[in-house]
Amino acid sequence: MAQVRPRNGAHGHISFSNFFEQWLTEQNQNLETLVSASKENVEKLENGQNGRAVTQEELDGNILRPLIERVIQHYEKYYGAKSKFAKTDILSMFSPPWRSSLEDAFLWIGGWRPSMAFHLLYSKSGQQVEAKLMELIQGLSTGDLADLSSDQLDKVNELQKVTVRAEKELTEKLAKKQESVADASMVELSHAATELIRVGEAAEDGRVDAALDPKKEALVEILLKADALRLKTLKQVLQILSPIQCVHFLIAAAELHLRFHEWGKKRDEKNREVAAAGDEPRNR
């Protein structure tokens, strides 16, 4: 596995970008493993294994739970690395150069909004209900997110309320820190720097850093809390679901993340090609 070595400045960008690309590769591998596990789960329940019947409890313990734990650890690896890099270059975490402009437009405090987990769950559940409507009408178990019980839905609903409240608190904290850019100390400093420029002198970098460092430290704290909420929400959703439902949810989460990143990168590349073509001198 790639080692994470936080660095300052541009080298830090490159280092985390490399880590992120490797992490995406691993996520794609996890996705394929999850898809295979979901298919094997159905086949083994229907046909047994080595000539004997297999129960869902056996499959949960021997295959699904270890796989789910491995995927959770992969997410933990990402947030652990992000935490280290955030402490050396927090500004890049709020506008990540390793993400596309499409992804940037939907970021919340440097990542996905935790409450998106519930929208993902409901969307995937709805799709699977439509796909297996006849089985559900007949009272059969589908073994996926179409099979959510009323108790599970109640727990998801309560968790969603708690998560939305936590999101709101962090959003308000970030808003206060953003407003501090126009506090008295920054206004005085920007005025002093402007006066120095007028007389042909350079601004004092040390004074600027001293004014900005506390604000950057506050951003680190907010980002780490947002990431903790993201990871906590994921784990709590998975705790509500059965192992096979967890597999289906993790498949949907990985597909959405990987494809959204891919779509954004393609659009950015296309925009760069269009811009480059527009800069080329026209043939006369």
C-alpha positions in Angstrom: 0.0 0.0 0.0 1.1 3.5 -0.7 2.7 5.3 2.2 1.4 8.7 3.1 4.2 11.4 3.5 2.7 14.8 4.1 4.7 17.7 2.6 4.2 21.4 2.4 3.3 23.4 -0.7 3.2 21.9 -4.2 5.0 18.8 -3.2 2.2 18.1 -0.7 -0.4 18.5 -3.5 1.4 16.0 -5.7 1.9 13.6 -2.8 -1.7 13.5 -1.8 -2.9 13.5 -5.4 -0.8 10.3 -5.9 -2.3 8.8 -2.8 -5.8 9.7 -3.9 -5.4 8.1 -7.3 -4.0 4.9 -5.7 -6.9 5.0 -3.2 -9.4 5.3 -6.1 -7.8 2.3 -7.8 -8.2 0.3 -4.6 -11.8 1.5 -4.3 -12.5 0.2 -7.8 -11.0 -3.2 -6.8 -13.2 -3.2 -3.7 -16.2 -2.4 -5.9 -15.5 -5.5 -8.1 -15.1 -7.7 -5.0 -18.4 -6.4 -3.6 -20.3 -7.1 -6.8 -18.8 -10.6 -7.0 -19.8 -11.2 -3.4 -23.4 -10.1 -4.0 -23.7 -12.5 -6.9 -22.0 -15.4 -5.1 -24.4 -14.8 -2.1 -27.4 -15.5 -4.3 -25.8 -18.4 -6.1 -24.7 -20.2 -2.8 -28.1 -19.7 -1.2 -29.8 -21.2 -4.2 -27.4 -24.0 -5.0 -25.4 -24.6 -1.8 -21.7 -25.1 -1.6 -19.8 -28.4 -2.0 -23.0 -30.4 -2.2 -24.5 -29.0 1.0 -27.0 -26.2 1.8 -25.7 -22.9 3.0 -27.4 -20.4 5.3 -27.3 -16.7 5.1 -25.7 -16.6 8.6 -22.8 -18.7 7.3 -22.3 -16.4 4.4 -22.5 -13.4 6.6 -19.8 -14.6 9.0 -17.4 -16.2 6.5 -17.6 -13.8 3.5 -19.7 -10.7 3.9 -18.7 -9.3 7.3 -15.0 -9.6 6.7 -15.4 -7.9 3.3 -17.5 -5.1 4.8 -14.9 -4.5 7.5 -12.1 -4.3 4.8 -14.1 -1.7 2.9 -14.6 0.3 6.0 -10.9 0.2 6.8 -10.3 1.5 3.3 -12.4 4.6 4.0 -10.6 5.0 7.4 -7.3 4.9 5.5 -8.5 7.8 3.3 -9.6 10.0 6.2 -6.5 9.2 8.2 -4.3 10.3 5.3 -6.5 13.4 4.7 -6.2 14.4 8.3 -2.4 14.3 8.1 -2.3 16.4 4.9 -4.9 18.8 6.2 -2.6 19.8 9.0 0.2 20.8 6.5 -2.0 22.3 3.7 -5.6 23.0 4.8 -6.4 25.3 1.9 -5.8 22.5 -0.7 -8.3 20.3 1.2 -11.0 23.0 0.7 -10.3 23.3 -3.1 -8.6 20.0 -3.9 -6.6 20.1 -7.2 -6.9 16.3 -7.4 -10.7 16.6 -7.9 -12.6 17.8 -10.9 -14.5 21.1 -11.1 -17.7 19.1 -11.2 -16.9 17.5 -7.9 -15.8 20.9 -6.5 -19.3 22.3 -7.2 -20.9 19.7 -4.9 -18.3 19.7 -2.1 -19.3 20.4 1.5 -16.4 21.4 3.8 -13.9 19.5 1.6 -15.9 16.4 0.9 -19.3 14.8 0.4 -22.2 16.0 2.6 -22.9 13.2 5.2 -26.7 13.4 4.6 -26.1 12.3 1.1 -25.7 8.8 2.5 -29.5 8.7 3.2 -30.4 10.0 -0.2 -28.2 7.3 -1.7 -29.8 4.7 0.4 -33.4 5.7 -0.5 -32.5 6.0 -4.2 -31.0 2.6 -4.4 -33.7 1.0 -2.3 -36.3 2.6 -4.6 -34.6 1.2 -7.7 -34.4 -2.3 -6.2 -38.1 -2.2 -5.1 -39.1 -1.5 -8.7 -36.9 -4.3 -10.0 -38.3 -6.9 -7.6 -41.8 -5.6 -7.1 -43.5 -9.0 -7.9 -41.3 -10.8 -5.3 -42.2 -8.2 -2.7 -45.9 -8.5 -3.5 -45.7 -12.2 -3.0 -44.1 -11.7 0.4 -40.7 -13.0 -0.6 -37.4 -11.7 0.7 -35.2 -10.0 -1.9 -32.1 -9.9 0.2 -31.2 -6.4 -0.8 -32.1 -2.8 -0.1 -35.7 -3.4 -1.3 -36.0 -5.5 1.8 -35.7 -2.7 4.3 -38.0 -3.3 7.3 -40.1 -0.7 9.0 -37.7 -0.8 12.0 -34.7 -0.2 9.8 -36.5 2.7 8.1 -37.3 4.2 11.5 -33.7 4.0 12.6 -32.5 5.5 9.3 -35.0 8.4 9.7 -33.8 9.1 13.3 -30.1 9.0 12.2 -30.8 11.3 9.3 -32.3 13.9 11.7 -29.2 13.7 14.0 -26.9 14.0 11.0 -28.6 17.0 9.5 -28.4 18.8 12.9 -24.7 18.1 13.1 -24.2 19.3 9.5 -26.0 22.5 10.3 -23.7 23.2 13.3 -20.6 22.7 11.3 -22.0 24.8 8.4 -22.6 27.7 10.9 -19.1 27.3 12.4 -17.6 27.5 8.9 -19.7 30.6 8.1 -18.3 32.4 11.2 -14.8 31.6 10.2 -15.4 32.8 6.6 -16.8 36.0 8.0 -13.7 36.6 10.1 -11.8 37.4 6.8 -13.4 40.8 7.1 -12.7 41.4 10.8 -11.0 44.5 12.1 -7.5 42.9 12.1 -7.7 41.8 8.5 -9.2 45.2 7.3 -6.3 47.0 9.1 -3.7 44.6 7.7 -5.0 44.9 4.1 -5.0 48.7 4.4 -1.5 48.7 5.7 -0.3 46.4 2.9 -2.0 48.6 0.3 -0.2 51.7 1.6 3.2 49.9 1.4 2.5 48.9 -2.2 1.7 52.6 -3.0 5.2 53.7 -1.8 6.9 50.8 -3.5 7.6 48.6 -0.5 6.8 44.9 0.0 4.2 43.7 2.5 5.4 41.9 5.6 4.9 38.2 5.0 5.4 37.4 8.6 2.6 39.7 9.7 0.3 38.3 7.0 1.1 34.7 8.1 0.5 35.6 11.8 -2.9 37.0 10.9 -3.9 34.0 8.7 -2.5 31.1 10.7 -5.2 31.1 13.4 -7.9 31.2 10.7 -6.3 28.2 8.9 -6.0 26.3 12.2 -9.8 26.8 12.7 -10.4 25.5 9.2 -8.4 22.4 10.0 -10.5 21.8 13.1 -13.8 22.2 11.1 -12.6 19.9 8.3 -11.6 17.1 10.7 -15.0 17.3 12.4 -16.7 17.2 9.0 -14.6 14.1 8.0 -15.4 12.5 11.3 -19.1 13.0 10.7 -18.8 11.6 7.2 -17.1 8.4 8.5 -19.4 8.1 11.5 -22.5 8.5 9.3 -21.3 5.8 6.9 -20.6 3.3 9.8 -23.9 4.1 11.5 -25.9 3.5 8.3 -24.1 0.1 7.8 -24.9 -0.8 11.4 -28.6 -0.5 10.6 -28.4 -2.7 7.5 -27.9 -6.5 7.2 -24.6 -7.7 5.8 -25.9 -8.3 2.3 -27.7 -4.9 2.4 -24.4 -3.3 3.4 -22.8 -4.9 0.4 -25.5 -3.4 -1.9 -25.2 0.0 -0.2 -21.4 0.1 -0.5 -21.6 -0.9 -4.2 -23.9 2.1 -4.9 -21.6 4.4 -2.9 -18.5 3.3 -4.8 -20.2 3.4 -8.2 -21.5 7.0 -7.6 -18.1 8.2 -6.3 -16.0 6.6 -9.0 -18.3 7.6 -11.9 -18.8 11.2 -10.7 -15.0 11.6 -10.5 -14.6 10.1 -13.9 -17.3 12.3 -15.5 -15.8 15.4 -13.9 -12.3 14.6 -15.1 -13.5 14.0 -18.7 -15.4 17.3 -18.7 -12.3 19.2 -17.4 -10.1 17.6 -20.0 -12.6 18.5 -22.8 -12.7 22.1 -21.5 -8.9 22.3 -21.6 -8.8 21.0 -25.1 -11.4 23.6 -26.2 -9.5 26.4 -24.5 -6.2 25.2 -26.0 -7.8 25.1 -29.5 -9.1 28.6 -29.0 -5.6 29.9 -28.1 -4.0 28.4 -31.2 -3.2 30.9 -34.0 -5.6 30.6 -36.9 -4.2 29.5 -40.3 -4.3 32.3 -42.8 
